[in-house]
Amino acid sequence: MVIFSEPHGPDGRDLQGHWVYAPLGELQVTGAGAYVVCHACGDLLTHISAAHLSRHDLTPSAYRQRYRLPAHLPLTSPAARARRTAVGNRRWGPAGDLRTPVLTRAHAYRAEVEARAHQRATELGYRDLHDCVRQLYRDQGQTLPEVALMLTISRRVLLRLLDEAGVARRDARFKAGRAQKKSDAV
C-alpha cells in the first residue's frame, strides 16, 4: 500500500549510482510506526513486499544487500507487525512453542486410548495392558489384528505397546506355521 502524504526526496546515491531515499543500513519508519520508506523509490509502504521490489528488479535479499540491511530484518512497519502479532495471538494464543497445542492434544488422545485399552485389558482379567499384550500375542499366539480388535486399539498403538512390553514381533513364517497348526487341530 503506497501513501503519498509525505514525499521523500533522495538522500543521495549508493556505490552503484542508484538513488537512495532512506539512510543506508536502517529501515526508516514514519507516520508513528505505520509506514516504512522504500530505499529505491521513496514510497511509504506498510510492507516492502516482493511484488513492490520486482518493480525495481530486486528480490528481498538483494534489496537488503544493496541497502546494507541485516538479513533478518523484516521489511514491515512496526504497526503492521503489531497487528499481525495481535491477530496471531487471538487465533493461536501467545507466542512460544507453536507445536505445543498440537502435541498436547496428541498426548491427551494417546493417554485416552491407552486408558480405554487398559480398562478393556482389566475387564478381560489381565493385570495391566502390557501383561495383556504380552500374553495374548506372545503366549497365546494371537495375531496383531486379533489383539488390536480385542483391545479396540489401532495396529500402530499395538506395535508401540509390544515394543514397550519387550515382546519381539513374529515374522510371516511363524504366521504360516500357526495357520497350519490351527488346521491340524480342527
C-alpha positions in Angstrom: 0.0 0.0 0.0 1.6 3.3 -1.1 0.8 6.5 0.8 1.8 9.8 -0.9 1.2 12.1 2.1 4.9 12.5 2.9 7.1 12.5 -0.2 10.7 11.6 0.4 13.4 13.1 -1.7 16.6 11.2 -2.4 19.2 11.2 0.4 22.0 10.6 -2.2 23.4 7.8 -4.2 24.8 4.4 -3.3 28.1 3.0 -4.6 26.5 1.7 -7.8 25.0 5.1 -8.5 21.3 4.2 -7.6 19.3 6.9 -5.9 18.7 6.2 -2.2 15.6 7.6 -0.4 16.4 6.4 3.1 19.5 6.0 5.2 21.7 3.0 4.3 21.8 0.3 6.9 18.4 1.1 8.5 14.8 0.8 7.7 13.3 4.4 8.0 10.0 4.4 9.8 7.5 7.2 9.5 3.9 8.0 10.5 4.2 6.9 14.1 5.5 3.5 13.1 2.8 2.9 10.4 5.0 3.1 7.3 8.5 2.3 6.1 10.3 4.1 3.4 11.4 2.2 0.3 15.1 2.9 -0.2 14.8 2.5 -4.0 11.8 4.9 -4.8 10.9 6.7 -1.5 7.3 5.3 -1.4 5.8 5.0 2.1 4.6 1.4 2.5 3.2 -0.7 5.3 5.3 -3.6 4.0 8.1 -3.6 1.3 6.8 -6.7 -0.5 8.4 -8.8 -3.1 5.9 -7.5 -5.6 6.9 -3.9 -4.9 10.6 -4.8 -5.1 10.0 -6.5 -8.5 9.3 -3.0 -9.9 12.9 -2.2 -9.0 14.2 -5.6 -10.4 15.1 -6.6 -6.8 14.4 -9.6 -4.6 14.0 -9.1 -0.8 17.5 -10.5 -0.2 19.1 -8.3 -3.0 17.3 -5.3 -1.5 18.7 -6.0 1.9 22.1 -6.5 0.5 22.1 -3.4 -1.8 20.9 -1.1 1.0 23.0 -2.8 3.7 20.1 -4.0 5.8 20.5 -7.0 8.1 19.4 -10.3 6.6 17.0 -11.0 9.5 15.3 -7.5 9.4 11.6 -7.7 8.5 10.6 -5.2 5.8 7.4 -4.5 7.6 6.4 -1.4 9.6 6.2 -1.8 13.4 2.4 -1.1 13.4 1.8 -3.8 10.7 3.9 -6.3 12.7 1.9 -5.5 15.9 -1.4 -6.0 14.0 -0.2 -9.4 12.7 1.0 -10.4 16.1 -2.3 -9.5 17.7 -4.2 -11.5 15.1 -1.9 -14.5 15.6 -2.3 -14.3 19.4 -6.1 -14.2 19.1 -6.1 -17.1 16.7 -3.4 -19.3 18.2 -2.6 -18.0 21.7 0.6 -16.2 22.8 3.9 -17.0 21.2 6.1 -19.8 22.3 6.4 -23.3 21.0 3.8 -23.3 18.2 3.7 -27.1 18.3 2.7 -27.3 22.0 -1.1 -27.2 21.4 -0.8 -29.9 18.8 1.5 -32.0 20.9 -0.7 -31.6 24.0 -3.8 -32.8 22.0 -1.8 -35.7 20.7 -0.6 -36.7 24.1 -4.1 -36.3 25.6 -5.6 -38.5 22.8 -2.8 -41.1 23.3 -3.5 -41.2 27.1 -7.2 -41.6 26.4 -6.6 -44.5 24.0 -4.3 -46.2 26.5 -6.7 -45.8 29.3 -9.5 -47.4 27.3 -7.2 -50.3 26.3 -6.1 -50.7 29.9 -9.7 -50.8 31.1 -10.5 -53.4 28.4 -7.5 -55.5 29.5 -8.6 -55.5 33.1 -12.1 -56.5 32.0 -10.5 -59.5 30.3 -8.8 -60.4 33.6 -5.2 -59.3 32.9 -3.1 -57.4 35.5 -2.3 -54.5 33.2 -2.2 -53.6 29.5 1.4 -54.7 28.9 0.7 -58.1 30.6 -2.4 -58.5 28.4 -0.5 -57.7 25.2 2.4 -60.0 26.2 0.1 -63.0 27.0 -2.3 -62.6 24.0 0.4 -62.0 21.4 3.4 -64.0 22.6 2.0 -66.7 24.8 -1.4 -67.5 23.2 -0.1 -66.8 19.6 -2.9 -64.4 18.6 -2.3 -62.2 15.5 -1.8 -58.4 15.6 -5.3 -57.7 14.2 -6.9 -60.1 16.7 -5.2 -58.5 19.6 -5.9 -55.0 18.3 -9.6 -55.8 17.8 -9.9 -57.3 21.2 -8.4 -54.2 22.9 -10.1 -51.8 20.5 -6.8 -50.1 19.5 -5.1 -49.5 16.2 -2.3 -51.7 14.9 0.2 -48.8 15.4 -0.7 -48.4 19.0 -0.4 -52.2 19.5 3.0 -52.3 17.9 4.2 -49.5 20.3 2.8 -51.4 23.2 4.6 -54.6 22.1 7.8 -52.6 22.0 7.2 -51.2 25.4 6.4 -54.6 26.8 9.6 -56.0 25.3 7.8 -58.5 23.1 9.6 -59.4 19.8 7.4 -59.4 16.7 6.8 -62.6 14.8 7.6 -62.8 11.2 5.4 -64.2 8.3 6.9 -67.7 8.5 5.5 -68.0 12.1 2.1 -67.0 10.9 2.1 -69.6 8.2 3.2 -72.3 10.8 0.4 -71.1 13.2 -2.2 -71.4 10.4 -1.0 -74.9 9.7 -1.3 -75.8 13.4 -4.8 -74.5 13.6 -5.9 -76.6 10.6 -4.3 -79.7 12.2 -6.2 -79.0 15.5 -9.6 -78.9 13.7 
